[in-house]
Every structure is written in C-alpha cells, then in structure tokens.
C-alpha cells in the first residue's frame, strides 16, 4: 500500500486525502489491507472539537495547494 508520493502506507498513519489538488479529508488511516492502493481503508477524523490556532504553525490552504503543485503531488501518478 502506497500513498500518492510513493511512501508506504500503514494503518495508524496521519494522512490527508487529495482531490483535484485540494485537501478534502484528513485524519488517521485505518482498515487498509495490503495489496491495494485504491479505495482501501478509511480515514478517522482527528479533530472533532475546536483547536486553538498558533498562527506561526499554520499554513493557508491555498499555500498548501501551491506546495503540492510545485512538487507534482497535485495529480494522481500516471496509470493509476
């Protein structure tokens, strides 16, 4: 099981799900079974309550989108 950037995926990993270069979900991976990189597993939300924001530790979502695009992570790998 591998993530978009080729990193091995393991249950318990904190992940973000991308769609069209946008983050559409984030949380902890669970229920994924080896042998499949598509429609495999679930994302458990990790922030059910408001979180205090220390702005020096935050990025605007538009800036994250730019970072994804600059590193070629805004699109699925060819053939997948």
N, C-alpha and C positions, 0 to 999 in steps of 0.2 A: 504494500500500500504506500503510495507516494503522493505528496502534495504537489501543487502546480509548479513549484520551483525545484522539484526533484527530491526534496527532503523526505526521508522515511516518515510515515505517519504511524502514530501509536495511540491507542486509546488512552485518554488522560491528557493528551496534548492540548494546550490552548490554541485555538485556530480562529481564523476569520474566513468567511465564505465570500467569494468574489463573483460578481455577475456584471458583465459589460464594464469592467474597470471600477466598479463600485463595491463597497463592503455592504453586504446585505444581511449578514449574521455574524455573530462572534460568540464564542463560548468554549466549552471543553468537549473534545471528541469522545464519543462512547459508542459501543455497539458495532464498531467496524470489524470486519472479518478479512483476514489476509486473502490476497488473490484478486482484488478488485479495486480499481481507482475511481469507479463511477457509482453514484447512488449507493454508497457504502457507509453506513454509520449515521449517527445523529449528533446534533450539537446541543449540549445542555447550556442554557443561559447562565452566565456567571455574575450578572449584576441585576438582581431583582429589586433592589432598593436604591434610592439616590446615593450618589457618591460625591464627596467633596472634591472639587477640581483645583489642583495646584497647577495653574496655567503654564508654568515653566516646564511641566512634564507632559503637556498636551500638544497635539497637532490638529489643525483644521482638516476636515475630511477631504477638502479639495487638494490640500498639500499631499495627503497620503495618496490620492489618485495620481498626482504628478509623479511621485516617487515610484509607484507601481509601473507607470508607463515608461519612465526613464530606464527601468530595469527589465523591461519586456515581460512584466508579470500581469499586465492588464488584459491579456488574451490567453485562451487555452493553448497548450502546445499543439503543433500541427499533428493531425491524425487522431486526436482524442475527442 
